Amino acid sequence: MKFKVRARSLKDLAMMAEPTAVPGGQSEALAWTFFDTNLYVSAATTQLTYFTTTRANSQLSNLNGRGLPTPQYFEIYSFNLDVLSAAGNNTPLEDSWDVLNGLGGAGNTGAPTWQFVLADKVTGPFPLRGLHGLGNIHGFTTQATTEYAQNGDGTGGFWADGAIVIPPNQTFSIVVTWPAAVTLSSNLDLVASMSGVLHRRVL
């Protein structure tokens, strides 16, 4: 996953995110990933919404539904989704396949989708199977015999190329929808993330 990290003035960022410009000074630019975690409940979940709820600890989210404070802006370069296997789960890859593909279109139900919502502006929906992880287990392991897997590199996920900018004090979310609940071997944590450039004031 590669993208340019460059400082922009607050005026330039406001012009990118909003139709009107506001005066502002120089910001600092940092490569950044915001993430949030939701639980997929087997045979029950049909929709998950990210970045709107305060989580119990910083391992579940580094944003906690607060939005960005003034004068922070976030340029989104990629959207990602990682499936975290439950401890003792003997079929982690099968469950990951099932949750990303849903029922596979059985009965003309269609596959799961995701969309990004900024204020009341919706981008998507897009196929969930295209929302690749940051870098998770690759290979196949059944735990029945000695097999091998690797913690592979991320593929860049769904590439936004910095075209979407989140301004400060604005609501936003990632919404994942399944046409029907999927039965898994156990409940799974699904982690949605956005990688890009965070602009904040220079102290």
C-alpha positions in Angstrom: 0.0 0.0 0.0 1.7 3.2 -1.2 0.5 6.8 -1.3 2.0 10.2 -1.1 2.1 12.0 2.3 2.2 15.7 1.8 1.4 18.7 4.0 -1.5 20.9 2.9 -2.8 24.2 4.2 -6.1 24.1 6.1 -7.5 26.3 3.4 -6.6 23.7 0.7 -8.1 20.9 2.8 -11.3 22.8 3.4 -11.6 23.4 -0.4 -11.1 19.7 -1.0 -13.7 18.6 1.6 -16.2 21.5 1.2 -17.4 23.8 -1.5 -16.2 26.9 0.3 -12.8 27.8 1.6 -11.8 29.0 5.1 -8.7 30.7 6.2 -6.1 28.6 7.9 -2.4 28.0 8.4 0.0 25.1 7.6 -0.8 21.6 8.9 1.4 18.6 9.6 0.8 15.4 7.6 1.1 11.9 9.0 0.4 8.4 7.6 -2.5 7.1 9.7 -5.0 4.3 10.1 -8.3 4.7 11.8 -10.0 1.4 12.8 -13.1 0.1 14.5 -14.3 -3.4 15.6 -17.7 -5.0 15.5 -18.9 -8.5 16.4 -20.6 -10.6 13.7 -23.1 -12.8 15.5 -23.5 -16.1 13.7 -27.0 -16.7 12.2 -28.2 -13.2 13.4 -26.2 -10.3 12.1 -27.4 -8.6 8.9 -25.8 -5.1 9.3 -22.8 -3.6 11.1 -22.1 0.1 11.4 -18.6 1.4 12.2 -17.1 4.6 13.6 -20.3 5.7 15.4 -20.0 3.9 18.8 -17.6 4.3 21.8 -15.8 1.0 22.3 -14.6 -0.5 25.6 -10.9 -0.2 24.9 -8.3 1.1 22.4 -7.7 -2.4 21.0 -11.3 -2.2 19.5 -11.1 1.3 18.1 -8.8 4.3 17.9 -11.6 6.8 17.2 -14.6 5.8 19.3 -17.4 7.6 17.5 -16.0 11.1 18.3 -15.3 12.2 14.8 -12.3 14.5 14.1 -11.7 17.5 16.2 -11.0 21.0 14.8 -8.7 21.5 12.8 -8.1 17.8 11.8 -8.7 16.5 8.3 -8.3 13.0 7.0 -7.6 12.1 3.3 -8.7 8.5 2.7 -6.6 6.4 0.5 -7.9 2.9 1.2 -10.8 1.2 3.0 -10.1 -2.3 4.5 -11.9 -5.1 6.4 -10.1 -7.8 8.4 -11.8 -10.9 9.8 -10.4 -12.0 13.2 -10.7 -15.7 13.9 -12.0 -16.8 17.3 -9.8 -18.7 19.6 -10.1 -22.5 19.1 -11.9 -22.0 15.8 -11.0 -25.0 13.6 -12.4 -23.5 10.4 -11.1 -19.9 10.3 -10.7 -19.6 6.6 -14.1 -21.2 5.8 -15.8 -18.7 8.2 -13.9 -15.8 6.6 -15.0 -16.9 3.2 -18.6 -17.2 4.3 -18.8 -13.8 6.0 -17.3 -12.0 3.0 -19.4 -13.8 0.4 -22.6 -14.3 2.4 -24.9 -16.9 0.9 -23.1 -16.5 -2.4 -26.2 -15.3 -4.2 -28.2 -18.4 -3.3 -31.9 -17.8 -3.8 -31.2 -14.6 -5.7 -30.4 -12.8 -2.5 -27.2 -11.3 -3.6 -23.9 -10.9 -1.8 -23.0 -8.6 1.2 -22.1 -5.0 0.4 -20.5 -2.0 2.1 -20.8 1.8 1.8 -19.2 4.9 3.2 -21.4 7.6 4.6 -20.1 11.2 5.2 -22.8 13.4 6.7 -25.8 12.4 4.5 -23.6 11.7 1.4 -23.4 8.0 0.6 -20.6 6.4 -1.4 -21.4 2.9 -2.6 -22.7 0.3 -2.1 -19.8 -1.9 -3.3 -19.2 -5.7 -3.0 -17.9 -6.7 0.5 -15.5 -9.3 -1.0 -13.6 -6.4 -2.6 -12.9 -4.8 0.8 -9.6 -6.6 1.4 -7.7 -6.7 4.7 -4.7 -4.8 5.9 -2.8 -8.1 5.9 -4.1 -11.3 7.5 -3.6 -15.0 7.4 -3.0 -16.4 3.9 -3.0 -20.1 3.1 -5.0 -22.9 4.5 -5.0 -24.5 7.9 -7.5 -27.0 9.4 -5.5 -27.7 12.6 -5.9 -31.4 11.8 -2.5 -31.8 10.3 0.6 -29.7 10.1 -0.1 -27.0 7.5 1.2 -23.6 6.8 -0.1 -20.0 6.5 1.5 -16.6 6.6 0.5 -13.2 7.8 0.4 -11.7 4.3 0.8 -8.2 3.1 -2.2 -6.0 2.6 -3.5 -5.5 -0.9 -4.5 -1.9 -0.5 -8.1 -2.7 0.1 -10.6 -0.6 -1.8 -8.5 2.3 -3.2 -9.9 5.8 -2.7 -6.7 7.6 -3.8 -7.3 10.5 -1.5 -10.4 11.6 -3.3 -12.5 11.5 -0.1 -11.6 14.0 2.7 -13.2 13.9 6.2 -13.5 17.4 7.6 -13.6 18.1 11.4 -16.8 17.8 13.5 -18.6 15.7 10.9 -20.3 12.4 11.3 -19.2 9.4 9.1 -19.5 5.7 9.1 -18.8 2.5 7.2 -22.0 0.3 6.9 -21.8 -3.4 6.0 -25.0 -5.1 5.0 -25.8 -8.8 4.4 -29.0 -9.8 2.5 -29.4 -12.7 5.0 -27.6 -13.7 8.2 -24.8 -16.2 7.7 -24.2 -19.2 10.0 -20.6 -19.6 11.1 -18.8 -21.9 13.4 -18.4 -19.1 16.0 -19.0 -15.3 16.3 -16.3 -13.3 14.7 -14.8 -9.8 15.2 -14.7 -7.8 11.9 -12.4 -4.8 11.9 -13.0 -2.0 9.4 -10.2 0.5 8.8 -9.4 3.6 6.7 -5.8 4.3 5.8 -4.5 7.7 4.6 -3.1 11.0 5.6 -4.1 12.7 8.8 -3.6 16.5 8.8 -3.5 18.2 12.2 -2.1 21.5 13.6 1.6 22.0 14.1 2.3 22.5 17.8 
